[in-house]
Amino acid sequence: MSPADFLDWCVTIGFVMVMAALAIGFVRLALGPSLADRVVALDMMTITIIVFCGIYAVYTGDASFLDVAIVLALIGFLATVALARYAERRYERDRDTGPAAATKEGADD
């Protein structure tokens, strides 16, 4: 087996594994059950797409796909931070307006 054949074989296996990971991430994104599960699944799918860009850059020999991967990584990071901030505010709002907060306010009267 020549090195070129081995590289082609590895790239093909890599594409299959990345597509499987993307499908599993999509299932977790669709099914949930919690917001945290969906955020982690979306982050995993972003990383999987970045890996796909890297493997495709190796497959084609074109380094411009690595630039796309870097941009996707930055956007994915910002999206994860924004979703984490949203989840934190949602948790604080639910904690302040939930049944336990109503009971605590009633005890103060």
N, C-alpha and C positions, 0 to 999 in steps of 0.2 A: 504494500500500500504506500503510495507516494504521499508526501506532506500535503500536496494540494487536495488529494482525495480525502485525507484525514480532516483537513479544514472544512471541506464541503460537508462531510458527514457530521462534524461537530456543530456547524452552523445550522444544519437541518434539524438536528436534535434540539438545539437551542430554541429555534423557532417553534417547534412543537411544545416544548416546555413553557415557553412564554405565553403561547396561546391558551394552554391549559390553565395557567395561573390567572390569565385575564378572565377566562370563563368562570373560574371559581370566585374571583373577586367580584364579578358582576352578579353572581348568585347571592353572595353575602350582601352586596349593596341593595339588591332587590328585596331580600327577605328580612334583613335587619337582625334582630328585632328592635334594637335600641339605636339611638342617634350615634352613640359612640361606635357601635359596630359599623354603621354606614360610613362614618368619617374614616375609620381605619381601612375599610374596604376601598373607598375612593382614593386614599393615599397609596394603598397597595397597587391599585390599577394604574395610577400615575407613574409609579416607579416601574411597573411592568412595561408601560409604553416607552419609558426612557430606555429600558434595557433593550426593547425591540429596536429602537433607533440605533443603539450601539451595535447590536448584532447586524443590522442592515448595513451600517457603515462598514463593517468588516466584510460582509458579503459582496458589496459593490465596490469596495475600495475607495469610496468617496467620503472624505472627512467632513463634508458640509452637514451630514446628518448628525454629527456630534454637536454642532452648533444648535441644531433643533433640540437635541437632548438637553443641553444646558438651559435653554430657554424654558423648556417644559419643566425642568427641575425647579427653576426659580418660581414659575407660576404655581406649580404644585405645592411648594413650600408656603407661599403666600395664601393659597387656598386652605391649606391645613391650619394655618394660624388663624385665619378668619373664621373657619368652622369651629375651632376650639374656643375662640372668643364668644361666638354665638352660643355654643353649648354651655359655657360658663355663665353667661348672662341668663340663659333660660333656666338653669339650675337655681341661680340666686332668686329669680322671679318666682319660681315655683315654691321655693323654700319660704319666701316671705309672704306668699298668698295662699299657701296650702292649708289643709285642715289643722295641722299642728300650730300654725301661726294664729289661726282663728281661736283655738283653745287657749293659747297663751295670752291673747288680747282679752279674752273673756275673764281670765283669772286676775288680770290687773284691775278690773272694775270693782 
